[in-house]
Amino acid sequence: MTDLARTIDLLSPENVGEEKIRVLLRNPTTLVAYQPITIDFDYSEVEINGLIPPFEFIVQPTFGLGGPESGYLYKKFTRNAPTEFTFDVPFAGTYLIVLREAWHNRYWGRLEITVTGDSLLTERTISRR
């Protein structure tokens, strides 16, 4: 074992990279496209001083399309761990929501939601500015 590997083992806790953040849907009712969705974050499983910014918040449509037109969203929090976040998505479908600590202990949490409303097959005009 190299000196670098031994140093990393001493500095890193055994639970680096574990799912320690709870991502919760504030109102677990029917979610509809183009309507606000509020997500709350619970850090109660994280040890004291266990979270250090930056944090990455990602909403990924599971039907594989990228870009904001499909509902993909990326937000970086550089000062504090967010306690809540509100967003909307443009299409019906299943979305994976992830909040992760970008560095430090790399704790993360995720939630999968299903949204009803317009499907991808509906013809839609998207304007770009």
Order of alpha helices (4+ residues) and beta strands (2+ residues): alpha-beta-beta-beta-beta-beta-beta-beta-beta
